Amino acid sequence: MKVKVLYFAKLRELFGMEGEVIELPGERAYAAAIVDLLRKRGEPWSTQLGLDSGNRMAVNQTLAGLVTPVQDGDEVAIFPPVTGG
């Protein structure tokens, strides 16, 4: 299964790319599988995608959580929390 992953804000800068297509085993998975796969790359992935990072996710432009199912061809966006003042 292939999904398109998009990175926003500081994640885009730190990872050096706007997005990529990644391959996951099987026909269905959960968003958590994507995060786990990316974290295994090491730094800066493991720190920036840590469970305490506060990042948000969207699957096909709908806010999602780690237990949201993903399917072949889905678009998954990962973006850091928004801060302001």
Secondary structure, DSSP 8 states (H G I E B T S, - for coil): -EEEEEE-THHHHHHTSSEEEEE-SSSEEEHHHHHHHHHTT-TTHHHHTSTTS--EEEETTEEE-TT-EEETT-EEEEE------
